[in-house]
Amino acid sequence: MTEVHLKGRLVCRDENEAALVDTHLPRHVELTRAEQGCRSFSVTPTEDCLVWGVEEVFDDAASFRRHQERVRGSEWGTVIARIERDYYITGL
C-alpha cells in the first residue's frame, strides 16, 4: 500500500475569497481528519494573507480518491471551486 501525499498552496485572489476560506475551513478540516484513511491533514496560513499551505497524507489511492469525491460534493468544494489550487501529488 502506497501512501498518497499532497502538498501545495491554496491561493486567493482577494480578501473576499480569503474570508470564504476562513469561514469554511474549520469544518472542512474536521470532516477530512475524520475520514477513513486520512493520516494527516493541515491547511495553514502563510505570511501572505491570501495564501494557505496545504499538506495531506492518505493511506492509499483509494482513500485519497474518496476524499476528493467527498470534497467535490461538499459545501467546501462549492465555496472554493474558483480559488486557485497549486498542488503536487505523489503516490498515485
PyMOL Python script that loads the backbone (N, CA, C, O; Angstrom):
from pymol import cmd

cmd.read_pdbstr("""\
ATOM      1  N   MET A   1       0.850  -1.173   0.000  1.00  0.00           N
ATOM      2  CA  MET A   1       0.000   0.000   0.000  1.00  0.00           C
ATOM      3  C   MET A   1       0.900   1.242   0.000  1.00  0.00           C
ATOM      4  O   MET A   1       1.763   1.386   0.865  1.00  0.00           O
ATOM      5  N   THR A   2       0.697   2.120  -0.957  1.00  0.00           N
ATOM      6  CA  THR A   2       1.499   3.328  -1.088  1.00  0.00           C
ATOM      7  C   THR A   2       0.732   4.532  -0.563  1.00  0.00           C
ATOM      8  O   THR A   2      -0.390   4.796  -0.995  1.00  0.00           O
ATOM      9  N   GLU A   3       1.332   5.255   0.358  1.00  0.00           N
ATOM     10  CA  GLU A   3       0.716   6.489   0.853  1.00  0.00           C
ATOM     11  C   GLU A   3       0.622   7.515  -0.267  1.00  0.00           C
ATOM     12  O   GLU A   3       1.460   7.559  -1.168  1.00  0.00           O
ATOM     13  N   VAL A   4      -0.411   8.332  -0.189  1.00  0.00           N
ATOM     14  CA  VAL A   4      -0.571   9.443  -1.117  1.00  0.00           C
ATOM     15  C   VAL A   4      -0.298  10.726  -0.349  1.00  0.00           C
ATOM     16  O   VAL A   4      -0.880  10.966   0.709  1.00  0.00           O
ATOM     17  N   HIS A   5       0.593  11.546  -0.890  1.00  0.00           N
ATOM     18  CA  HIS A   5       0.951  12.831  -0.284  1.00  0.00           C
ATOM     19  C   HIS A   5       0.549  13.953  -1.234  1.00  0.00           C
ATOM     20  O   HIS A   5       0.837  13.905  -2.430  1.00  0.00           O
ATOM     21  N   LEU A   6      -0.110  14.947  -0.695  1.00  0.00           N
ATOM     22  CA  LEU A   6      -0.428  16.166  -1.442  1.00  0.00           C
ATOM     23  C   LEU A   6       0.218  17.318  -0.699  1.00  0.00           C
ATOM     24  O   LEU A   6       0.119  17.417   0.524  1.00  0.00           O
ATOM     25  N   LYS A   7       0.873  18.180  -1.440  1.00  0.00           N
ATOM     26  CA  LYS A   7       1.482  19.364  -0.837  1.00  0.00           C
ATOM     27  C   LYS A   7       1.318  20.514  -1.816  1.00  0.00           C
ATOM     28  O   LYS A   7       1.449  20.338  -3.028  1.00  0.00           O
ATOM     29  N   GLY A   8       1.032  21.684  -1.282  1.00  0.00           N
ATOM     30  CA  GLY A   8       0.888  22.828  -2.165  1.00  0.00           C
ATOM     31  C   GLY A   8       0.291  24.029  -1.476  1.00  0.00           C
ATOM     32  O   GLY A   8       0.478  24.251  -0.279  1.00  0.00           O
ATOM     33  N   ARG A   9      -0.451  24.815  -2.286  1.00  0.00           N
ATOM     34  CA  ARG A   9      -0.983  26.078  -1.782  1.00  0.00           C
ATOM     35  C   ARG A   9      -2.409  26.288  -2.274  1.00  0.00           C
ATOM     36  O   ARG A   9      -2.794  25.834  -3.352  1.00  0.00           O
ATOM     37  N   LEU A  10      -3.161  26.977  -1.465  1.00  0.00           N
ATOM     38  CA  LEU A  10      -4.477  27.494  -1.817  1.00  0.00           C
ATOM     39  C   LEU A  10      -4.280  29.000  -1.936  1.00  0.00           C
ATOM     40  O   LEU A  10      -3.897  29.647  -0.962  1.00  0.00           O
ATOM     41  N   VAL A  11      -4.537  29.574  -3.122  1.00  0.00           N
ATOM     42  CA  VAL A  11      -4.185  30.969  -3.397  1.00  0.00           C
ATOM     43  C   VAL A  11      -5.447  31.772  -3.718  1.00  0.00           C
ATOM     44  O   VAL A  11      -6.075  31.567  -4.757  1.00  0.00           O
ATOM     45  N   CYS A  12      -5.805  32.673  -2.831  1.00  0.00           N
ATOM     46  CA  CYS A  12      -6.984  33.521  -3.027  1.00  0.00           C
ATOM     47  C   CYS A  12      -6.611  34.750  -3.853  1.00  0.00           C
ATOM     48  O   CYS A  12      -5.486  35.245  -3.782  1.00  0.00           O
ATOM     49  N   ARG A  13      -7.574  35.232  -4.635  1.00  0.00           N
ATOM     50  CA  ARG A  13      -7.343  36.431  -5.457  1.00  0.00           C
ATOM     51  C   ARG A  13      -7.519  37.710  -4.662  1.00  0.00           C
ATOM     52  O   ARG A  13      -6.918  38.738  -4.975  1.00  0.00           O
ATOM     53  N   ASP A  14      -8.355  37.638  -3.623  1.00  0.00           N
ATOM     54  CA  ASP A  14      -8.663  38.868  -2.890  1.00  0.00           C
ATOM     55  C   ASP A  14      -9.147  38.526  -1.482  1.00  0.00           C
ATOM     56  O   ASP A  14      -9.253  37.355  -1.115  1.00  0.00           O
ATOM     57  N   GLU A  15      -9.432  39.552  -0.712  1.00  0.00           N
ATOM     58  CA  GLU A  15      -9.858  39.360   0.678  1.00  0.00           C
ATOM     59  C   GLU A  15     -11.213  38.669   0.782  1.00  0.00           C
ATOM     60  O   GLU A  15     -11.474  37.992   1.776  1.00  0.00           O
ATOM     61  N   ASN A  16     -12.074  38.819  -0.210  1.00  0.00           N
ATOM     62  CA  ASN A  16     -13.368  38.132  -0.185  1.00  0.00           C
ATOM     63  C   ASN A  16     -13.184  36.620  -0.249  1.00  0.00           C
ATOM     64  O   ASN A  16     -13.825  35.882   0.499  1.00  0.00           O
ATOM     65  N   GLU A  17     -12.309  36.161  -1.142  1.00  0.00           N
ATOM     66  CA  GLU A  17     -12.027  34.728  -1.205  1.00  0.00           C
ATOM     67  C   GLU A  17     -11.368  34.252   0.085  1.00  0.00           C
ATOM     68  O   GLU A  17     -11.691  33.174   0.585  1.00  0.00           O
ATOM     69  N   ALA A  18     -10.455  35.042   0.621  1.00  0.00           N
ATOM     70  CA  ALA A  18      -9.789  34.672   1.873  1.00  0.00           C
ATOM     71  C   ALA A  18     -10.800  34.551   3.008  1.00  0.00           C
ATOM     72  O   ALA A  18     -10.675  33.667   3.856  1.00  0.00           O
ATOM     73  N   ALA A  19     -11.792  35.422   3.033  1.00  0.00           N
ATOM     74  CA  ALA A  19     -12.828  35.358   4.069  1.00  0.00           C
ATOM     75  C   ALA A  19     -13.649  34.079   3.933  1.00  0.00           C
ATOM     76  O   ALA A  19     -14.042  33.491   4.940  1.00  0.00           O
ATOM     77  N   LEU A  20     -13.912  33.640   2.703  1.00  0.00           N
ATOM     78  CA  LEU A  20     -14.629  32.379   2.493  1.00  0.00           C
ATOM     79  C   LEU A  20     -13.830  31.204   3.049  1.00  0.00           C
ATOM     80  O   LEU A  20     -14.381  30.315   3.697  1.00  0.00           O
ATOM     81  N   VAL A  21     -12.525  31.212   2.786  1.00  0.00           N
ATOM     82  CA  VAL A  21     -11.669  30.148   3.316  1.00  0.00           C
ATOM     83  C   VAL A  21     -11.706  30.171   4.840  1.00  0.00           C
ATOM     84  O   VAL A  21     -11.903  29.130   5.467  1.00  0.00           O
ATOM     85  N   ASP A  22     -11.520  31.336   5.442  1.00  0.00           N
ATOM     86  CA  ASP A  22     -11.544  31.454   6.904  1.00  0.00           C
ATOM     87  C   ASP A  22     -12.844  30.918   7.494  1.00  0.00           C
ATOM     88  O   ASP A  22     -12.835  30.247   8.526  1.00  0.00           O
ATOM     89  N   THR A  23     -13.949  31.213   6.843  1.00  0.00           N
ATOM     90  CA  THR A  23     -15.261  30.813   7.356  1.00  0.00           C
ATOM     91  C   THR A  23     -15.488  29.312   7.260  1.00  0.00           C
ATOM     92  O   THR A  23     -15.992  28.699   8.201  1.00  0.00           O
ATOM     93  N   HIS A  24     -15.121  28.719   6.137  1.00  0.00           N
ATOM     94  CA  HIS A  24     -15.485  27.326   5.865  1.00  0.00           C
ATOM     95  C   HIS A  24     -14.388  26.309   6.178  1.00  0.00           C
ATOM     96  O   HIS A  24     -14.663  25.111   6.238  1.00  0.00           O
ATOM     97  N   LEU A  25     -13.163  26.762   6.375  1.00  0.00           N
ATOM     98  CA  LEU A  25     -12.047  25.842   6.583  1.00  0.00           C
ATOM     99  C   LEU A  25     -12.166  24.981   7.838  1.00  0.00           C
ATOM    100  O   LEU A  25     -11.899  23.782   7.749  1.00  0.00           O
ATOM    101  N   PRO A  26     -12.547  25.505   8.993  1.00  0.00           N
ATOM    102  CA  PRO A  26     -12.570  24.658  10.192  1.00  0.00           C
ATOM    103  C   PRO A  26     -13.427  23.394  10.031  1.00  0.00           C
ATOM    104  O   PRO A  26     -13.016  22.314  10.455  1.00  0.00           O
ATOM    105  N   ARG A  27     -14.592  23.518   9.432  1.00  0.00           N
ATOM    106  CA  ARG A  27     -15.460  22.344   9.243  1.00  0.00           C
ATOM    107  C   ARG A  27     -14.843  21.377   8.235  1.00  0.00           C
ATOM    108  O   ARG A  27     -14.921  20.161   8.412  1.00  0.00           O
ATOM    109  N   HIS A  28     -14.235  21.907   7.187  1.00  0.00           N
ATOM    110  CA  HIS A  28     -13.589  21.048   6.192  1.00  0.00           C
ATOM    111  C   HIS A  28     -12.459  20.244   6.836  1.00  0.00           C
ATOM    112  O   HIS A  28     -12.324  19.048   6.581  1.00  0.00           O
ATOM    113  N   VAL A  29     -11.663  20.888   7.654  1.00  0.00           N
ATOM    114  CA  VAL A  29     -10.567  20.196   8.341  1.00  0.00           C
ATOM    115  C   VAL A  29     -11.132  19.111   9.256  1.00  0.00           C
ATOM    116  O   VAL A  29     -10.630  17.987   9.272  1.00  0.00           O
ATOM    117  N   GLU A  30     -12.160  19.441  10.009  1.00  0.00           N
ATOM    118  CA  GLU A  30     -12.780  18.474  10.920  1.00  0.00           C
ATOM    119  C   GLU A  30     -13.281  17.247  10.157  1.00  0.00           C
ATOM    120  O   GLU A  30     -13.010  16.116  10.559  1.00  0.00           O
ATOM    121  N   LEU A  31     -13.999  17.460   9.073  1.00  0.00           N
ATOM    122  CA  LEU A  31     -14.547  16.344   8.292  1.00  0.00           C
ATOM    123  C   LEU A  31     -13.443  15.516   7.646  1.00  0.00           C
ATOM    124  O   LEU A  31     -13.523  14.288   7.613  1.00  0.00           O
ATOM    125  N   THR A  32     -12.421  16.180   7.136  1.00  0.00           N
ATOM    126  CA  THR A  32     -11.341  15.455   6.466  1.00  0.00           C
ATOM    127  C   THR A  32     -10.559  14.606   7.453  1.00  0.00           C
ATOM    128  O   THR A  32     -10.256  13.448   7.163  1.00  0.00           O
ATOM    129  N   ARG A  33     -10.231  15.150   8.599  1.00  0.00           N
ATOM    130  CA  ARG A  33      -9.458  14.380   9.586  1.00  0.00           C
ATOM    131  C   ARG A  33     -10.232  13.176  10.105  1.00  0.00           C
ATOM    132  O   ARG A  33      -9.633  12.222  10.602  1.00  0.00           O
ATOM    133  N   ALA A  34     -11.551  13.211   9.996  1.00  0.00           N
ATOM    134  CA  ALA A  34     -12.388  12.089  10.438  1.00  0.00           C
ATOM    135  C   ALA A  34     -12.527  11.006   9.368  1.00  0.00           C
ATOM    136  O   ALA A  34     -13.047   9.928   9.656  1.00  0.00           O
ATOM    137  N   GLU A  35     -12.084  11.264   8.161  1.00  0.00           N
ATOM    138  CA  GLU A  35     -12.219  10.299   7.073  1.00  0.00           C
ATOM    139  C   GLU A  35     -11.325   9.090   7.301  1.00  0.00           C
ATOM    140  O   GLU A  35     -10.198   9.209   7.782  1.00  0.00           O
ATOM    141  N   GLN A  36     -11.853   7.924   6.947  1.00  0.00           N
ATOM    142  CA  GLN A  36     -11.051   6.713   6.995  1.00  0.00           C
ATOM    143  C   GLN A  36      -9.908   6.847   5.990  1.00  0.00           C
ATOM    144  O   GLN A  36     -10.135   7.185   4.828  1.00  0.00           O
ATOM    145  N   GLY A  37      -8.704   6.587   6.431  1.00  0.00           N
ATOM    146  CA  GLY A  37      -7.544   6.652   5.552  1.00  0.00           C
ATOM    147  C   GLY A  37      -6.780   7.957   5.604  1.00  0.00           C
ATOM    148  O   GLY A  37      -5.705   8.060   5.014  1.00  0.00           O
ATOM    149  N   CYS A  38      -7.306   8.962   6.297  1.00  0.00           N
ATOM    150  CA  CYS A  38      -6.595  10.236   6.417  1.00  0.00           C
ATOM    151  C   CYS A  38      -5.579  10.116   7.548  1.00  0.00           C
ATOM    152  O   CYS A  38      -5.953   9.939   8.707  1.00  0.00           O
ATOM    153  N   ARG A  39      -4.314  10.211   7.216  1.00  0.00           N
ATOM    154  CA  ARG A  39      -3.254  10.140   8.233  1.00  0.00           C
ATOM    155  C   ARG A  39      -2.929  11.514   8.795  1.00  0.00           C
ATOM    156  O   ARG A  39      -2.716  11.667   9.998  1.00  0.00           O
ATOM    157  N   SER A  40      -2.891  12.504   7.927  1.00  0.00           N
ATOM    158  CA  SER A  40      -2.669  13.873   8.394  1.00  0.00           C
ATOM    159  C   SER A  40      -3.244  14.839   7.367  1.00  0.00           C
ATOM    160  O   SER A  40      -3.311  14.553   6.171  1.00  0.00           O
ATOM    161  N   PHE A  41      -3.655  15.989   7.879  1.00  0.00           N
ATOM    162  CA  PHE A  41      -4.276  16.992   7.021  1.00  0.00           C
ATOM    163  C   PHE A  41      -4.095  18.345   7.677  1.00  0.00           C
ATOM    164  O   PHE A  41      -4.508  18.547   8.819  1.00  0.00           O
ATOM    165  N   SER A  42      -3.474  19.283   6.952  1.00  0.00           N
ATOM    166  CA  SER A  42      -3.331  20.629   7.504  1.00  0.00           C
ATOM    167  C   SER A  42      -3.443  21.661   6.392  1.00  0.00           C
ATOM    168  O   SER A  42      -2.939  21.479   5.284  1.00  0.00           O
ATOM    169  N   VAL A  43      -4.114  22.736   6.725  1.00  0.00           N
ATOM    170  CA  VAL A  43      -4.208  23.912   5.863  1.00  0.00           C
ATOM    171  C   VAL A  43      -3.866  25.079   6.777  1.00  0.00           C
ATOM    172  O   VAL A  43      -4.637  25.420   7.674  1.00  0.00           O
ATOM    173  N   THR A  44      -2.709  25.690   6.547  1.00  0.00           N
ATOM    174  CA  THR A  44      -2.214  26.705   7.470  1.00  0.00           C
ATOM    175  C   THR A  44      -1.913  28.013   6.745  1.00  0.00           C
ATOM    176  O   THR A  44      -1.445  28.007   5.606  1.00  0.00           O
ATOM    177  N   PRO A  45      -2.184  29.135   7.412  1.00  0.00           N
ATOM    178  CA  PRO A  45      -1.889  30.429   6.799  1.00  0.00           C
ATOM    179  C   PRO A  45      -0.390  30.603   6.586  1.00  0.00           C
ATOM    180  O   PRO A  45       0.428  30.038   7.313  1.00  0.00           O
ATOM    181  N   THR A  46      -0.052  31.385   5.586  1.00  0.00           N
ATOM    182  CA  THR A  46       1.345  31.740   5.331  1.00  0.00           C
ATOM    183  C   THR A  46       1.521  33.225   5.654  1.00  0.00           C
ATOM    184  O   THR A  46       0.593  33.874   6.138  1.00  0.00           O
ATOM    185  N   GLU A  47       2.693  33.749   5.387  1.00  0.00           N
ATOM    186  CA  GLU A  47       2.933  35.181   5.609  1.00  0.00           C
ATOM    187  C   GLU A  47       2.053  36.049   4.720  1.00  0.00           C
ATOM    188  O   GLU A  47       1.735  37.186   5.069  1.00  0.00           O
ATOM    189  N   ASP A  48       1.663  35.511   3.576  1.00  0.00           N
ATOM    190  CA  ASP A  48       0.759  36.211   2.663  1.00  0.00           C
ATOM    191  C   ASP A  48      -0.672  35.887   3.088  1.00  0.00           C
ATOM    192  O   ASP A  48      -1.060  34.719   3.077  1.00  0.00           O
ATOM    193  N   CYS A  49      -1.452  36.876   3.457  1.00  0.00           N
ATOM    194  CA  CYS A  49      -2.798  36.640   3.991  1.00  0.00           C
ATOM    195  C   CYS A  49      -3.765  36.057   2.962  1.00  0.00           C
ATOM    196  O   CYS A  49      -4.898  35.723   3.307  1.00  0.00           O
ATOM    197  N   LEU A  50      -3.339  35.929   1.715  1.00  0.00           N
ATOM    198  CA  LEU A  50      -4.189  35.346   0.678  1.00  0.00           C
ATOM    199  C   LEU A  50      -3.777  33.920   0.315  1.00  0.00           C
ATOM    200  O   LEU A  50      -4.360  33.317  -0.586  1.00  0.00           O
ATOM    201  N   VAL A  51      -2.779  33.381   1.008  1.00  0.00           N
ATOM    202  CA  VAL A  51      -2.236  32.064   0.660  1.00  0.00           C
ATOM    203  C   VAL A  51      -2.194  31.160   1.887  1.00  0.00           C
ATOM    204  O   VAL A  51      -1.797  31.587   2.971  1.00  0.00           O
ATOM    205  N   TRP A  52      -2.608  29.903   1.704  1.00  0.00           N
ATOM    206  CA  TRP A  52      -2.535  28.881   2.744  1.00  0.00           C
ATOM    207  C   TRP A  52      -1.675  27.739   2.232  1.00  0.00           C
ATOM    208  O   TRP A  52      -1.740  27.378   1.057  1.00  0.00           O
ATOM    209  N   GLY A  53      -0.865  27.171   3.123  1.00  0.00           N
ATOM    210  CA  GLY A  53      -0.116  25.970   2.804  1.00  0.00           C
ATOM    211  C   GLY A  53      -0.993  24.756   3.069  1.00  0.00           C
ATOM    212  O   GLY A  53      -1.699  24.703   4.076  1.00  0.00           O
ATOM    213  N   VAL A  54      -0.950  23.788   2.174  1.00  0.00           N
ATOM    214  CA  VAL A  54      -1.789  22.593   2.285  1.00  0.00           C
ATOM    215  C   VAL A  54      -0.894  21.365   2.278  1.00  0.00           C
ATOM    216  O   VAL A  54      -0.025  21.225   1.417  1.00  0.00           O
ATOM    217  N   GLU A  55      -1.112  20.467   3.251  1.00  0.00           N
ATOM    218  CA  GLU A  55      -0.402  19.189   3.289  1.00  0.00           C
ATOM    219  C   GLU A  55      -1.380  18.106   3.702  1.00  0.00           C
ATOM    220  O   GLU A  55      -2.089  18.233   4.700  1.00  0.00           O
ATOM    221  N   GLU A  56      -1.405  17.027   2.912  1.00  0.00           N
ATOM    222  CA  GLU A  56      -2.313  15.916   3.175  1.00  0.00           C
ATOM    223  C   GLU A  56      -1.555  14.610   3.009  1.00  0.00           C
ATOM    224  O   GLU A  56      -0.697  14.487   2.136  1.00  0.00           O
ATOM    225  N   VAL A  57      -1.878  13.633   3.855  1.00  0.00           N
ATOM    226  CA  VAL A  57      -1.357  12.279   3.697  1.00  0.00           C
ATOM    227  C   VAL A  57      -2.523  11.319   3.896  1.00  0.00           C
ATOM    228  O   VAL A  57      -3.239  11.382   4.896  1.00  0.00           O
ATOM    229  N   PHE A  58      -2.698  10.425   2.918  1.00  0.00           N
ATOM    230  CA  PHE A  58      -3.734   9.400   2.992  1.00  0.00           C
ATOM    231  C   PHE A  58      -3.085   8.032   2.876  1.00  0.00           C
ATOM    232  O   PHE A  58      -2.014   7.890   2.286  1.00  0.00           O
ATOM    233  N   ASP A  59      -3.741   7.026   3.444  1.00  0.00           N
ATOM    234  CA  ASP A  59      -3.203   5.666   3.457  1.00  0.00           C
ATOM    235  C   ASP A  59      -2.861   5.148   2.069  1.00  0.00           C
ATOM    236  O   ASP A  59      -1.833   4.498   1.875  1.00  0.00           O
ATOM    237  N   ASP A  60      -3.727   5.437   1.105  1.00  0.00           N
ATOM    238  CA  ASP A  60      -3.567   4.866  -0.230  1.00  0.00           C
ATOM    239  C   ASP A  60      -4.394   5.658  -1.237  1.00  0.00           C
ATOM    240  O   ASP A  60      -5.103   6.598  -0.876  1.00  0.00           O
ATOM    241  N   ALA A  61      -4.292   5.265  -2.499  1.00  0.00           N
ATOM    242  CA  ALA A  61      -5.001   5.973  -3.567  1.00  0.00           C
ATOM    243  C   ALA A  61      -6.513   5.919  -3.375  1.00  0.00           C
ATOM    244  O   ALA A  61      -7.202   6.902  -3.643  1.00  0.00           O
ATOM    245  N   ALA A  62      -7.032   4.795  -2.918  1.00  0.00           N
ATOM    246  CA  ALA A  62      -8.485   4.670  -2.745  1.00  0.00           C
ATOM    247  C   ALA A  62      -9.001   5.654  -1.700  1.00  0.00           C
ATOM    248  O   ALA A  62     -10.026   6.300  -1.921  1.00  0.00           O
ATOM    249  N   SER A  63      -8.319   5.780  -0.580  1.00  0.00           N
ATOM    250  CA  SER A  63      -8.784   6.714   0.452  1.00  0.00           C
ATOM    251  C   SER A  63      -8.632   8.163  -0.014  1.00  0.00           C
ATOM    252  O   SER A  63      -9.462   9.008   0.321  1.00  0.00           O
ATOM    253  N   PHE A  64      -7.585   8.456  -0.780  1.00  0.00           N
ATOM    254  CA  PHE A  64      -7.414   9.807  -1.315  1.00  0.00           C
ATOM    255  C   PHE A  64      -8.530  10.133  -2.306  1.00  0.00           C
ATOM    256  O   PHE A  64      -9.076  11.237  -2.288  1.00  0.00           O
ATOM    257  N   ARG A  65      -8.864   9.186  -3.161  1.00  0.00           N
ATOM    258  CA  ARG A  65      -9.937   9.422  -4.145  1.00  0.00           C
ATOM    259  C   ARG A  65     -11.292   9.590  -3.463  1.00  0.00           C
ATOM    260  O   ARG A  65     -12.105  10.408  -3.893  1.00  0.00           O
ATOM    261  N   ARG A  66     -11.537   8.829  -2.413  1.00  0.00           N
ATOM    262  CA  ARG A  66     -12.793   9.009  -1.649  1.00  0.00           C
ATOM    263  C   ARG A  66     -12.851  10.419  -1.068  1.00  0.00           C
ATOM    264  O   ARG A  66     -13.901  11.061  -1.081  1.00  0.00           O
ATOM    265  N   HIS A  67     -11.730  10.889  -0.566  1.00  0.00           N
ATOM    266  CA  HIS A  67     -11.661  12.252  -0.041  1.00  0.00           C
ATOM    267  C   HIS A  67     -11.997  13.259  -1.138  1.00  0.00           C
ATOM    268  O   HIS A  67     -12.807  14.161  -0.926  1.00  0.00           O
ATOM    269  N   GLN A  68     -11.386  13.109  -2.293  1.00  0.00           N
ATOM    270  CA  GLN A  68     -11.656  14.043  -3.387  1.00  0.00           C
ATOM    271  C   GLN A  68     -13.130  14.023  -3.793  1.00  0.00           C
ATOM    272  O   GLN A  68     -13.707  15.074  -4.074  1.00  0.00           O
ATOM    273  N   GLU A  69     -13.732  12.858  -3.825  1.00  0.00           N
ATOM    274  CA  GLU A  69     -15.156  12.750  -4.166  1.00  0.00           C
ATOM    275  C   GLU A  69     -16.016  13.456  -3.126  1.00  0.00           C
ATOM    276  O   GLU A  69     -16.962  14.161  -3.476  1.00  0.00           O
ATOM    277  N   ARG A  70     -15.690  13.268  -1.844  1.00  0.00           N
ATOM    278  CA  ARG A  70     -16.459  13.926  -0.798  1.00  0.00           C
ATOM    279  C   ARG A  70     -16.350  15.440  -0.939  1.00  0.00           C
ATOM    280  O   ARG A  70     -17.347  16.152  -0.822  1.00  0.00           O
ATOM    281  N   VAL A  71     -15.143  15.928  -1.189  1.00  0.00           N
ATOM    282  CA  VAL A  71     -14.934  17.370  -1.299  1.00  0.00           C
ATOM    283  C   VAL A  71     -15.729  17.945  -2.466  1.00  0.00           C
ATOM    284  O   VAL A  71     -16.338  19.006  -2.332  1.00  0.00           O
ATOM    285  N   ARG A  72     -15.731  17.262  -3.604  1.00  0.00           N
ATOM    286  CA  ARG A  72     -16.466  17.770  -4.771  1.00  0.00           C
ATOM    287  C   ARG A  72     -17.935  18.007  -4.457  1.00  0.00           C
ATOM    288  O   ARG A  72     -18.527  18.953  -4.976  1.00  0.00           O
ATOM    289  N   GLY A  73     -18.530  17.177  -3.627  1.00  0.00           N
ATOM    290  CA  GLY A  73     -19.945  17.309  -3.308  1.00  0.00           C
ATOM    291  C   GLY A  73     -20.232  18.090  -2.042  1.00  0.00           C
ATOM    292  O   GLY A  73     -21.377  18.136  -1.592  1.00  0.00           O
ATOM    293  N   SER A  74     -19.216  18.703  -1.462  1.00  0.00           N
ATOM    294  CA  SER A  74     -19.385  19.366  -0.168  1.00  0.00           C
ATOM    295  C   SER A  74     -19.546  20.876  -0.314  1.00  0.00           C
ATOM    296  O   SER A  74     -19.311  21.450  -1.377  1.00  0.00           O
ATOM    297  N   GLU A  75     -19.951  21.494   0.785  1.00  0.00           N
ATOM    298  CA  GLU A  75     -20.031  22.954   0.828  1.00  0.00           C
ATOM    299  C   GLU A  75     -18.655  23.565   0.559  1.00  0.00           C
ATOM    300  O   GLU A  75     -18.537  24.539  -0.184  1.00  0.00           O
ATOM    301  N   TRP A  76     -17.627  22.992   1.163  1.00  0.00           N
ATOM    302  CA  TRP A  76     -16.262  23.471   0.950  1.00  0.00           C
ATOM    303  C   TRP A  76     -15.907  23.425  -0.534  1.00  0.00           C
ATOM    304  O   TRP A  76     -15.367  24.390  -1.075  1.00  0.00           O
ATOM    305  N   GLY A  77     -16.205  22.320  -1.181  1.00  0.00           N
ATOM    306  CA  GLY A  77     -15.900  22.180  -2.600  1.00  0.00           C
ATOM    307  C   GLY A  77     -16.575  23.239  -3.445  1.00  0.00           C
ATOM    308  O   GLY A  77     -15.989  23.748  -4.400  1.00  0.00           O
ATOM    309  N   THR A  78     -17.808  23.572  -3.096  1.00  0.00           N
ATOM    310  CA  THR A  78     -18.541  24.613  -3.814  1.00  0.00           C
ATOM    311  C   THR A  78     -17.922  25.979  -3.564  1.00  0.00           C
ATOM    312  O   THR A  78     -17.731  26.763  -4.494  1.00  0.00           O
ATOM    313  N   VAL A  79     -17.610  26.259  -2.305  1.00  0.00           N
ATOM    314  CA  VAL A  79     -17.079  27.574  -1.919  1.00  0.00           C
ATOM    315  C   VAL A  79     -15.720  27.851  -2.564  1.00  0.00           C
ATOM    316  O   VAL A  79     -15.456  28.976  -2.988  1.00  0.00           O
ATOM    317  N   ILE A  80     -14.860  26.839  -2.640  1.00  0.00           N
ATOM    318  CA  ILE A  80     -13.503  27.085  -3.155  1.00  0.00           C
ATOM    319  C   ILE A  80     -13.346  26.737  -4.632  1.00  0.00           C
ATOM    320  O   ILE A  80     -12.228  26.744  -5.147  1.00  0.00           O
ATOM    321  N   ALA A  81     -14.419  26.439  -5.305  1.00  0.00           N
ATOM    322  CA  ALA A  81     -14.336  25.983  -6.698  1.00  0.00           C
ATOM    323  C   ALA A  81     -13.520  26.916  -7.586  1.00  0.00           C
ATOM    324  O   ALA A  81     -12.833  26.451  -8.495  1.00  0.00           O
ATOM    325  N   ARG A  82     -13.582  28.203  -7.343  1.00  0.00           N
ATOM    326  CA  ARG A  82     -12.880  29.165  -8.205  1.00  0.00           C
ATOM    327  C   ARG A  82     -11.565  29.667  -7.608  1.00  0.00           C
ATOM    328  O   ARG A  82     -10.882  30.498  -8.207  1.00  0.00           O
ATOM    329  N   ILE A  83     -11.218  29.160  -6.433  1.00  0.00           N
ATOM    330  CA  ILE A  83      -9.966  29.579  -5.804  1.00  0.00           C
ATOM    331  C   ILE A  83      -8.830  28.718  -6.360  1.00  0.00           C
ATOM    332  O   ILE A  83      -8.959  27.500  -6.482  1.00  0.00           O
ATOM    333  N   GLU A  84      -7.723  29.371  -6.692  1.00  0.00           N
ATOM    334  CA  GLU A  84      -6.583  28.660  -7.279  1.00  0.00           C
ATOM    335  C   GLU A  84      -5.989  27.670  -6.287  1.00  0.00           C
ATOM    336  O   GLU A  84      -5.781  27.976  -5.113  1.00  0.00           O
ATOM    337  N   ARG A  85      -5.725  26.474  -6.799  1.00  0.00           N
ATOM    338  CA  ARG A  85      -5.022  25.450  -6.028  1.00  0.00           C
ATOM    339  C   ARG A  85      -3.763  25.069  -6.792  1.00  0.00           C
ATOM    340  O   ARG A  85      -3.821  24.723  -7.972  1.00  0.00           O
ATOM    341  N   ASP A  86      -2.645  25.135  -6.121  1.00  0.00           N
ATOM    342  CA  ASP A  86      -1.345  24.834  -6.715  1.00  0.00           C
ATOM    343  C   ASP A  86      -0.767  23.669  -5.923  1.00  0.00           C
ATOM    344  O   ASP A  86      -0.070  23.878  -4.930  1.00  0.00           O
ATOM    345  N   TYR A  87      -1.054  22.431  -6.360  1.00  0.00           N
ATOM    346  CA  TYR A  87      -0.699  21.230  -5.609  1.00  0.00           C
ATOM    347  C   TYR A  87       0.184  20.310  -6.441  1.00  0.00           C
ATOM    348  O   TYR A  87       0.147  20.336  -7.671  1.00  0.00           O
ATOM    349  N   TYR A  88       0.974  19.502  -5.753  1.00  0.00           N
ATOM    350  CA  TYR A  88       1.563  18.342  -6.406  1.00  0.00           C
ATOM    351  C   TYR A  88       1.262  17.135  -5.537  1.00  0.00           C
ATOM    352  O   TYR A  88       1.202  17.228  -4.311  1.00  0.00           O
ATOM    353  N   ILE A  89       1.075  16.008  -6.191  1.00  0.00           N
ATOM    354  CA  ILE A  89       0.630  14.788  -5.527  1.00  0.00           C
ATOM    355  C   ILE A  89       1.601  13.671  -5.874  1.00  0.00           C
ATOM    356  O   ILE A  89       1.980  13.507  -7.034  1.00  0.00           O
ATOM    357  N   THR A  90       2.003  12.900  -4.863  1.00  0.00           N
ATOM    358  CA  THR A  90       2.826  11.717  -5.090  1.00  0.00           C
ATOM    359  C   THR A  90       2.107  10.505  -4.517  1.00  0.00           C
ATOM    360  O   THR A  90       1.325  10.622  -3.573  1.00  0.00           O
ATOM    361  N   GLY A  91       2.380   9.342  -5.094  1.00  0.00           N
ATOM    362  CA  GLY A  91       1.813   8.102  -4.593  1.00  0.00           C
ATOM    363  C   GLY A  91       0.618   7.598  -5.365  1.00  0.00           C
ATOM    364  O   GLY A  91       0.065   6.550  -5.032  1.00  0.00           O
ATOM    365  N   LEU A  92       0.212   8.313  -6.378  1.00  0.00           N
ATOM    366  CA  LEU A  92      -0.919   7.840  -7.198  1.00  0.00           C
ATOM    367  C   LEU A  92      -0.410   7.044  -8.373  1.00  0.00           C
ATOM    368  O   LEU A  92      -1.202   6.559  -9.181  1.00  0.00           O
TER     369      LEU A  92
END
""", "prot")
cmd.dss("prot")
cmd.show_as("cartoon", "prot")
cmd.util.cbc("prot")
cmd.orient("prot")
